[in-house]
């Protein structure tokens, strides 16, 4: 495991740990350069990662389902406690668009605070500092969302400031 971690480090690969069950797991993976905790199995691991300034990932589908299908900490609950910094698509990619709206609808976070969970925060965790925000010098990747239907849907997408699709969804 250490050789693999060293090779990843040498290649500049961002590493993450998956399904950490104990604080010792977090310490081990941190020592291997995995500074992202994905789907921690206990609240204490998420709390420790946040304390250390590391990204903590939970599944966006978990937000939509109202909890974990495996009995792990619920994503919306972790967001509400400040113990989730990134929402991942996991097994259902549309969840990344829908989860921030659900968090806002459920009163957990306002939309402007929930959206970075699927934009700026994952980009930063992956080392993609030119993405995820609207700022001078950034790529200008923009997703326009129409929230007026039964569920929010993409209306247009721009990447690098260029219109890719209009009227999608």
C-alpha positions in Angstrom: 0.0 0.0 0.0 2.8 2.4 0.8 4.5 1.8 -2.5 1.3 2.5 -4.4 0.8 5.7 -2.3 4.3 6.8 -3.1 3.8 6.2 -6.8 0.6 8.1 -6.7 2.3 11.0 -4.9 5.1 11.0 -7.5 2.5 11.2 -10.3 0.6 14.0 -8.6 -2.5 11.8 -8.2 -5.1 13.0 -5.6 -5.8 10.1 -3.2 -8.8 9.4 -1.1 -9.8 6.8 1.5 -13.1 4.9 1.2 -15.4 3.6 3.9 -13.1 4.4 6.9 -14.5 2.6 10.0 -12.2 3.9 12.7 -10.0 6.9 13.6 -7.0 4.7 13.1 -8.1 4.1 9.5 -8.2 7.9 9.0 -4.7 8.2 10.5 -3.3 5.5 8.3 -4.8 6.8 5.1 -3.7 10.4 6.0 -0.2 9.1 6.5 -0.4 7.7 2.9 -1.4 11.1 1.5 -5.2 10.4 1.3 -6.5 13.7 2.4 -10.1 13.1 1.3 -12.3 10.9 3.4 -15.0 9.3 1.2 -18.1 7.8 2.8 -16.7 7.6 6.4 -18.6 4.9 8.3 -18.7 6.7 11.6 -19.3 10.4 12.5 -16.0 10.6 14.5 -14.0 10.0 11.3 -15.9 12.8 9.5 -15.4 15.1 12.4 -11.6 14.3 12.5 -11.2 14.9 8.8 -13.0 18.3 9.0 -10.9 19.3 12.0 -7.8 18.6 9.9 -9.1 20.6 7.0 -9.6 17.6 4.8 -12.5 17.0 2.4 -15.3 14.7 3.5 -17.4 13.1 0.8 -20.9 11.7 1.1 -23.2 10.5 -1.6 -25.7 12.9 -3.2 -28.2 10.0 -3.7 -28.1 9.6 0.1 -29.5 13.1 0.4 -32.3 12.3 -2.0 -33.1 8.9 -0.3 -33.2 10.5 3.1 -30.3 8.4 4.5 -27.8 5.7 3.8 -28.9 2.4 2.4 -26.1 0.7 4.4 -26.7 2.2 7.8 -23.8 4.6 7.6 -24.2 8.3 8.6 -26.8 10.1 6.5 -25.4 12.7 4.1 -28.0 15.4 4.8 -27.4 15.0 8.5 -23.7 15.3 8.0 -24.2 18.4 5.9 -26.3 19.9 8.6 -23.6 19.2 11.2 -20.9 20.7 8.9 -19.3 17.3 8.5 -19.7 16.9 4.7 -17.8 19.2 2.4 -18.4 17.3 -0.9 -21.4 15.5 -2.4 -20.5 12.8 -5.0 -22.7 11.3 -7.7 -22.0 7.7 -6.4 -24.4 5.3 -8.2 -26.9 8.0 -9.5 -25.3 10.9 -11.4 -28.5 13.1 -11.6 -28.3 13.3 -7.8 -25.6 15.9 -7.9 -27.9 18.4 -9.6 -30.9 17.6 -7.3 -29.2 17.3 -3.9 -28.4 21.0 -3.3 -32.0 21.9 -4.1 -33.3 19.2 -1.7 -30.9 20.4 1.0 -32.4 23.9 0.5 -36.0 22.7 0.3 -35.5 20.7 3.6 -34.1 23.8 5.3 -30.6 22.2 5.9 -28.7 24.8 3.9 -29.6 27.7 1.7 -29.0 26.9 -2.0 -26.1 29.3 -2.3 -24.4 27.3 0.6 -25.4 23.9 -0.7 -24.3 24.4 -4.3 -20.5 24.5 -3.5 -20.9 20.9 -2.2 -21.2 19.8 -5.9 -19.1 22.5 -7.5 -16.3 24.5 -5.8 -15.6 22.0 -3.0 -15.1 18.9 -5.2 -13.0 20.9 -7.6 -10.8 22.2 -4.8 -10.5 18.6 -3.3 -9.4 17.3 -6.7 -6.8 20.1 -7.0 -8.8 21.8 -9.9 -8.5 25.3 -8.5 -9.7 26.9 -11.8 -13.1 25.3 -11.6 -16.2 25.3 -9.5 -16.6 29.0 -9.0 -17.4 32.1 -11.1 -14.3 34.2 -10.7 -11.8 36.1 -12.8 -9.3 33.7 -14.3 -11.5 30.6 -13.7 -12.7 28.4 -16.6 -16.2 29.8 -16.8 -17.9 26.4 -16.6 -21.6 27.3 -16.0 -24.7 25.2 -15.6 -28.0 27.1 -15.9 -30.8 25.3 -14.1 -34.5 25.6 -14.5 -36.1 25.0 -11.1 -39.7 25.6 -12.2 -40.7 22.0 -13.0 -41.4 19.0 -10.7 -37.6 18.7 -10.3 -34.8 21.1 -11.3 -33.3 20.4 -14.7 -30.4 21.7 -16.8 -31.4 24.5 -19.2 -27.9 25.3 -20.6 -24.3 24.3 -20.2 -21.2 26.4 -20.8 -17.6 25.1 -20.5 -14.6 27.3 -20.7 -17.0 30.1 -21.5 -18.4 28.4 -24.6 -22.1 27.3 -24.9 -22.2 23.6 -25.3 -25.9 22.8 -25.0 -29.0 24.9 -24.7 -32.4 23.5 -23.8 -31.1 20.3 -22.4 -32.9 18.2 -19.8 
